[in-house]
């Protein structure tokens, strides 16, 4: 035990006399440079003698997304900010040719640029005092803070799933700063325009002359609608076509009623599917729901008319004069070619009853023809008004 204690004491004495010094003359010079720059620096003092500090700013968008039922819009970006500070200059030859260094923002003046419509936070771009800025010997200060902004941006669902939303990020400049921008666009994407379920199709910067302390970044996003349209829009169109096609079948054929009832059930099912897929926090109602509503009404009318025409063909009561006049007017030589489909009357041995049933049969397929024409026109109008289409974006 005594030998072990002596050995440990010897090692401790040896290590205390052998301390590694990893510092270099360059590091020492940079440390003295920091002391020189910060010694008499006043953070509250304007960095230039000019009335307004000219600050160059550019945004590099990294990611974006909608969340919270598409009521909130999140943007994560890098903000390239630079300005000139007369109090942060030195001669490189006096500091081992060091022409630039990194300084924490807690030690220097920074422009106070904050977002007005920020939802989650109320901090400015330079919210962290531990961020570092690159300072050059000429007094140029360049910073690249990482910023995450969340704003309210409700999606408008009228043209869903081909809807386009514009979200505005409104910034305020709080200390004598005049912003300037690079000759290129002040917003850069570099592939970040493709988000989860959305694509940025346009972006713009506005700086009203009467509000010099504010500027707005407007980001226009378009929903990625291919899959949603295939699930919610295309089937509605196919069922409408199937419903119109059922009107070409003879009213005596039960297949006609089965097809119409199938279309009716499918329309109700698609309403439920769309209700599950649309964002709950959106504003407005999708136009495709109006298309389905009218399609349900028209299909229900088709079912009622089918049973009515089926019973009409069995009538044996004398045909009214106005029915005969309509039949004669529509089935004349030139017009008869356009009436389709035509159905054969049921056989009857009594000649007088047979003539009456033929008149009612003619009236039934003429009525079915006009119903078919009316439905084609109605669906054409509904398609133009209520079926959503991709909206061209003007950049």
C-alpha positions as semicolon CSV with decimal commas, in nm:
position;residue;x (nm);y (nm);z (nm)
1;X;0,000;0,000;0,000
2;X;0,284;0,241;0,082
3;X;0,450;0,166;-0,250
4;X;0,123;0,228;-0,437
5;X;0,068;0,562;-0,261
6;X;0,420;0,674;-0,348
7;X;0,371;0,576;-0,710
8;X;0,047;0,775;-0,741
9;X;0,208;1,079;-0,580
10;X;0,494;1,063;-0,828
11;X;0,256;1,044;-1,124
12;X;0,056;1,342;-0,994
13;X;0,366;1,557;-0,954
14;X;0,489;1,462;-1,299
15;X;0,156;1,542;-1,471
16;X;0,127;1,880;-1,296
17;X;0,456;1,989;-1,444
18;X;0,364;1,865;-1,793
19;X;0,061;2,067;-1,910
20;X;0,001;2,071;-2,285
21;X;-0,045;2,416;-2,435
22;X;-0,238;2,379;-2,764
23;X;-0,258;2,749;-2,829
24;X;-0,079;2,892;-3,132
25;X;0,033;3,245;-3,212
26;X;-0,253;3,268;-3,463
27;X;-0,514;3,173;-3,201
28;X;-0,363;3,418;-2,954
29;X;-0,375;3,695;-3,210
30;X;-0,740;3,617;-3,287
31;X;-0,823;3,625;-2,917
32;X;-0,656;3,965;-2,881
33;X;-0,845;4,081;-3,192
34;X;-1,175;3,988;-3,025
35;X;-1,077;4,182;-2,714
36;X;-0,984;4,482;-2,927
37;X;-1,315;4,479;-3,116
38;X;-1,538;4,429;-2,812
39;X;-1,344;4,651;-2,568
40;X;-1,514;4,982;-2,647
41;X;-1,803;4,849;-2,854
42;X;-2,155;4,969;-2,772
43;X;-2,430;4,738;-2,893
44;X;-2,695;5,010;-2,875
45;X;-2,490;5,247;-3,089
46;X;-2,566;5,270;-3,459
47;X;-2,278;5,105;-3,649
48;X;-2,244;5,375;-3,915
49;X;-2,260;5,750;-3,925
50;X;-2,539;5,737;-4,182
51;X;-2,897;5,792;-4,074
52;X;-3,005;5,442;-4,185
53;X;-2,797;5,127;-4,190
54;X;-2,808;4,956;-4,528
55;X;-2,875;4,587;-4,471
56;X;-2,863;4,333;-4,752
57;X;-3,099;4,040;-4,701
58;X;-3,171;3,720;-4,892
59;X;-3,380;3,414;-4,796
60;X;-3,285;3,055;-4,874
61;X;-3,589;2,834;-4,820
62;X;-3,502;2,491;-4,680
63;X;-3,837;2,327;-4,599
64;X;-4,206;2,414;-4,566
65;X;-4,525;2,235;-4,471
66;X;-4,888;2,272;-4,374
67;X;-4,995;2,123;-4,043
68;X;-5,271;2,137;-3,783
69;X;-5,544;2,052;-4,037
70;X;-5,390;2,294;-4,289
71;X;-5,454;2,598;-4,073
72;X;-5,087;2,678;-4,012
73;X;-4,796;2,717;-4,251
74;X;-4,439;2,648;-4,137
75;X;-4,132;2,776;-4,320
76;X;-3,775;2,690;-4,226
77;X;-3,517;2,907;-4,399
78;X;-3,168;3,045;-4,384
79;X;-3,150;3,423;-4,391
80;X;-2,836;3,574;-4,541
81;X;-2,795;3,917;-4,380
82;X;-2,501;4,153;-4,422
83;X;-2,423;4,514;-4,334
84;X;-2,128;4,743;-4,270
85;X;-2,014;4,832;-3,918
86;X;-1,753;5,109;-3,887
87;X;-1,671;4,997;-3,533
88;X;-1,559;4,651;-3,644
89;X;-1,254;4,733;-3,853
90;X;-0,885;4,649;-3,805
91;X;-0,558;4,617;-3,991
92;X;-0,484;4,253;-4,077
93;X;-0,108;4,305;-4,061
94;X;-0,136;4,386;-3,691
95;X;-0,307;4,055;-3,617
96;X;-0,108;3,790;-3,801
97;X;-0,282;3,865;-4,136
98;X;-0,625;3,775;-3,996
99;X;-0,875;3,939;-4,230
100;X;-1,197;3,785;-4,089
101;X;-1,322;3,626;-3,769
102;X;-1,638;3,492;-3,605
103;X;-1,814;3,691;-3,331
104;X;-2,128;3,604;-3,138
105;X;-2,427;3,828;-3,200
106;X;-2,451;3,901;-2,827
107;X;-2,140;4,118;-2,862
108;X;-2,232;4,326;-3,169
109;X;-2,516;4,535;-3,311
110;X;-2,765;4,344;-3,525
111;X;-3,070;4,465;-3,721
112;X;-3,399;4,402;-3,545
113;X;-3,606;4,223;-3,807
114;X;-3,911;4,042;-3,669
115;X;-4,225;3,884;-3,813
116;X;-4,558;4,057;-3,753
117;X;-4,787;3,761;-3,813
118;X;-4,573;3,503;-3,634
119;X;-4,799;3,245;-3,473
120;X;-4,573;3,042;-3,247
121;X;-4,287;3,273;-3,152
122;X;-4,232;3,645;-3,112
123;X;-3,856;3,654;-3,165
124;X;-3,668;3,832;-3,439
125;X;-3,432;3,682;-3,690
126;X;-3,142;3,720;-3,446
127;X;-3,325;3,564;-3,153
128;X;-3,028;3,359;-3,029
129;X;-2,735;3,550;-2,872
130;X;-2,508;3,252;-2,944
131;X;-2,534;3,284;-3,320
132;X;-2,207;3,372;-3,485
133;X;-2,148;3,626;-3,759
134;X;-1,847;3,650;-3,986
135;X;-1,678;3,989;-3,951
136;X;-1,427;4,113;-4,209
137;X;-1,152;4,365;-4,145
138;X;-1,330;4,618;-4,372
139;X;-1,625;4,626;-4,131
140;X;-1,847;4,398;-4,336
141;X;-2,063;4,174;-4,114
142;X;-2,228;3,865;-4,264
143;X;-2,469;3,641;-4,072
144;X;-2,673;3,337;-4,168
145;X;-2,932;3,278;-3,895
146;X;-3,156;2,971;-3,920
147;X;-3,519;3,079;-3,887
148;X;-3,839;2,879;-3,838
149;X;-4,159;3,079;-3,888
150;X;-4,518;2,965;-3,838
151;X;-4,806;3,173;-3,974
152;X;-5,178;3,126;-4,010
153;X;-5,267;3,032;-4,367
154;X;-5,603;2,857;-4,406
155;X;-5,636;2,657;-4,725
156;X;-5,928;2,762;-4,948
157;X;-6,100;2,445;-5,069
158;X;-6,324;2,572;-5,350
159;X;-6,106;2,416;-5,622
160;X;-5,991;2,120;-5,411
161;X;-5,789;1,907;-5,486
162;X;-5,637;2,151;-5,739
163;X;-5,635;2,436;-5,487
164;X;-5,366;2,702;-5,476
165;X;-5,287;2,896;-5,157
166;X;-5,085;3,211;-5,101
167;X;-4,926;3,252;-4,758
168;X;-4,778;3,586;-4,651
169;X;-4,484;3,633;-4,416
170;X;-4,489;3,996;-4,297
171;X;-4,168;4,134;-4,144
172;X;-4,107;4,457;-3,955
173;X;-3,779;4,646;-3,926
174;X;-3,750;4,800;-3,580
175;X;-3,426;5,000;-3,584
176;X;-3,313;5,249;-3,849
177;X;-3,251;4,998;-4,126
178;X;-3,291;5,035;-4,499
179;X;-3,306;4,701;-4,676
180;X;-3,139;4,626;-5,005
181;X;-3,154;4,309;-5,209
182;X;-2,927;4,128;-5,453
183;X;-2,980;4,178;-5,824
184;X;-3,120;3,825;-5,841
185;X;-3,436;3,715;-5,662
186;X;-3,434;3,777;-5,284
187;X;-3,573;3,425;-5,230
188;X;-3,384;3,111;-5,334
189;X;-3,526;2,758;-5,331
190;X;-3,261;2,512;-5,455
191;X;-3,506;2,221;-5,464
192;X;-3,695;2,312;-5,148
193;X;-4,006;2,404;-5,348
194;X;-4,121;2,041;-5,335
195;X;-4,287;1,980;-4,999
196;X;-4,511;1,714;-4,851
197;X;-4,826;1,724;-5,062
198;X;-4,753;2,077;-5,188
199;X;-4,531;2,249;-5,444
200;X;-4,423;2,612;-5,444
201;X;-4,523;2,753;-5,782
202;X;-4,457;3,124;-5,722
203;X;-4,304;3,360;-5,469
204;X;-4,275;3,735;-5,449
205;X;-4,137;4,016;-5,236
206;X;-4,325;4,340;-5,175
207;X;-4,202;4,649;-4,995
208;X;-4,462;4,930;-4,998
209;X;-4,309;5,274;-5,032
210;X;-4,544;5,419;-4,771
211;X;-4,441;5,149;-4,520
212;X;-4,064;5,154;-4,529
213;X;-4,034;4,956;-4,208
214;X;-4,226;4,654;-4,345
215;X;-4,180;4,399;-4,619
216;X;-4,375;4,088;-4,716
217;X;-4,272;3,754;-4,859
218;X;-4,560;3,589;-5,046
219;X;-4,530;3,216;-5,113
220;X;-4,783;3,053;-5,346
221;X;-4,819;2,677;-5,312
222;X;-5,017;2,428;-5,518
223;X;-5,147;2,099;-5,385
224;X;-5,009;1,781;-5,538
225;X;-5,344;1,664;-5,672
226;X;-5,281;1,366;-5,901
227;X;-5,365;1,097;-5,645
228;X;-5,647;1,294;-5,480
229;X;-5,808;1,363;-5,818
230;X;-5,785;0,994;-5,910
231;X;-5,962;0,900;-5,585
232;X;-6,220;1,177;-5,553
233;X;-6,285;1,343;-5,890
234;X;-6,240;1,086;-6,166
235;X;-6,483;0,829;-6,015
236;X;-6,752;1,097;-5,986
237;X;-6,722;1,165;-6,359
238;X;-6,729;0,793;-6,446
239;X;-7,041;0,735;-6,238
240;X;-7,211;1,031;-6,409
241;X;-7,129;0,878;-6,749
242;X;-7,263;0,541;-6,631
243;X;-7,584;0,706;-6,511
244;X;-7,640;0,872;-6,848
245;X;-7,558;0,544;-7,023
246;X;-7,832;0,368;-6,824
247;X;-8,090;0,591;-6,997
248;X;-8,015;0,415;-7,328
249;X;-8,148;0,085;-7,186
250;X;-8,513;-0,013;-7,235
251;X;-8,726;0,074;-6,934
252;X;-8,855;-0,285;-6,929
253;X;-8,502;-0,414;-6,866
254;X;-8,430;-0,437;-6,493
255;X;-8,061;-0,372;-6,568
256;X;-8,151;-0,005;-6,614
257;X;-8,287;0,023;-6,259
258;X;-7,993;-0,172;-6,116
259;X;-7,742;0,059;-6,286
260;X;-7,921;0,373;-6,167
261;X;-7,941;0,243;-5,810
262;X;-7,572;0,149;-5,827
263;X;-7,486;0,504;-5,943
264;X;-7,696;0,648;-5,661
265;X;-7,516;0,437;-5,400
266;X;-7,175;0,524;-5,549
267;X;-7,251;0,897;-5,535
268;X;-7,335;0,876;-5,165
269;X;-7,017;0,673;-5,107
270;X;-6,801;0,930;-5,285
271;X;-6,950;1,207;-5,073
272;X;-6,831;1,018;-4,764
273;X;-6,486;0,958;-4,916
274;X;-6,442;1,326;-4,998
275;X;-6,559;1,420;-4,649
276;X;-6,280;1,201;-4,507
277;X;-6,012;1,337;-4,741
278;X;-6,074;1,713;-4,735
279;X;-5,878;1,916;-4,475
280;X;-6,095;1,988;-4,174
281;X;-5,938;2,329;-4,114
282;X;-5,989;2,455;-4,468
283;X;-6,219;2,737;-4,575
284;X;-6,508;2,683;-4,815
285;X;-6,659;2,372;-4,971
286;X;-6,511;2,177;-5,266
287;X;-6,698;2,230;-5,593
288;X;-6,689;1,858;-5,662
289;X;-6,937;1,812;-5,375
290;X;-7,183;2,034;-5,562
291;X;-7,134;1,816;-5,869
292;X;-7,213;1,505;-5,664
293;X;-7,516;1,671;-5,504
294;X;-7,666;1,747;-5,845
295;X;-7,569;1,405;-5,974
296;X;-7,753;1,240;-5,683
297;X;-8,064;1,449;-5,757
298;X;-8,056;1,367;-6,130
299;X;-7,998;0,996;-6,069
300;X;-8,289;0,982;-5,824
301;X;-8,512;1,152;-6,083
302;X;-8,397;0,895;-6,341
303;X;-8,510;0,610;-6,115
304;X;-8,856;0,767;-6,070
305;X;-8,889;0,842;-6,443
306;X;-8,787;0,484;-6,527
307;X;-9,073;0,339;-6,324
308;X;-9,313;0,602;-6,461
309;X;-9,224;0,524;-6,824
310;X;-9,241;0,152;-6,757
311;X;-9,599;0,187;-6,632
312;X;-9,682;0,433;-6,910
313;X;-9,606;0,173;-7,177
314;X;-9,875;-0,056;-7,029
315;X;-10,154;0,203;-7,048
316;X;-10,468;0,093;-7,228
317;X;-10,664;0,412;-7,172
318;X;-10,735;0,623;-7,479
319;X;-10,442;0,843;-7,575
320;X;-10,501;1,218;-7,516
321;X;-10,491;1,443;-7,820
322;X;-10,185;1,633;-7,700
323;X;-9,989;1,307;-7,669
324;X;-10,077;1,214;-8,027
325;X;-9,977;1,564;-8,147
326;X;-9,640;1,539;-7,975
327;X;-9,581;1,193;-8,122
328;X;-9,671;1,312;-8,471
329;X;-9,453;1,622;-8,446
330;X;-9,146;1,440;-8,318
331;X;-9,169;1,122;-8,525
332;X;-9,213;1,281;-8,864
333;X;-8,986;1,157;-9,140
334;X;-8,695;1,400;-9,090
335;X;-8,703;1,408;-8,710
336;X;-8,766;1,038;-8,660
337;X;-8,405;0,956;-8,752
338;X;-8,274;1,148;-8,449
339;X;-8,496;0,981;-8,190
340;X;-8,303;0,707;-8,014
341;X;-8,335;0,463;-7,847
342;X;-8,669;0,332;-7,974
343;X;-8,863;0,051;-7,811
344;X;-9,104;-0,197;-7,958
345;X;-9,457;-0,194;-7,820
346;X;-9,593;-0,497;-7,636
347;X;-9,798;-0,738;-7,841
348;X;-10,175;-0,722;-7,814
349;X;-10,445;-0,908;-8,010
350;X;-10,703;-0,630;-7,989
351;X;-10,627;-0,385;-8,269
352;X;-10,774;-0,080;-8,091
353;X;-10,583;-0,156;-7,771
354;X;-10,267;-0,225;-7,974
355;X;-10,290;0,121;-8,137
356;X;-10,331;0,285;-7,797
357;X;-10,034;0,095;-7,651
358;X;-9,820;0,190;-7,952
359;X;-9,903;0,557;-7,895
360;X;-9,811;0,535;-7,530
361;X;-9,493;0,342;-7,619
362;X;-9,395;0,611;-7,870
363;X;-9,460;0,880;-7,613
364;X;-9,248;0,694;-7,357
365;X;-8,934;0,663;-7,573
366;X;-8,978;1,021;-7,697
367;X;-8,994;1,135;-7,333
368;X;-8,687;0,923;-7,255
369;X;-8,504;1,084;-7,549
370;X;-8,573;1,437;-7,425
371;X;-8,472;1,333;-7,073
372;X;-8,146;1,199;-7,214
373;X;-8,076;1,524;-7,402
374;X;-8,157;1,729;-7,091
375;X;-7,921;1,517;-6,879
376;X;-7,639;1,548;-7,132
377;X;-7,674;1,926;-7,130
378;X;-7,699;1,940;-6,750
379;X;-7,393;1,723;-6,696
380;X;-7,198;1,927;-6,950
381;X;-7,281;2,247;-6,761
382;X;-7,208;2,083;-6,426
383;X;-6,875;1,960;-6,558
384;X;-6,774;2,310;-6,666
385;X;-6,883;2,472;-6,339
386;X;-6,810;2,220;-6,066
387;X;-6,536;1,983;-6,180
388;X;-6,205;2,126;-6,047
389;X;-5,918;2,182;-6,290
390;X;-5,554;2,282;-6,243
391;X;-5,527;2,661;-6,224
392;X;-5,249;2,826;-6,422
393;X;-5,022;3,038;-6,203
394;X;-4,882;3,367;-6,324
395;X;-4,534;3,423;-6,181
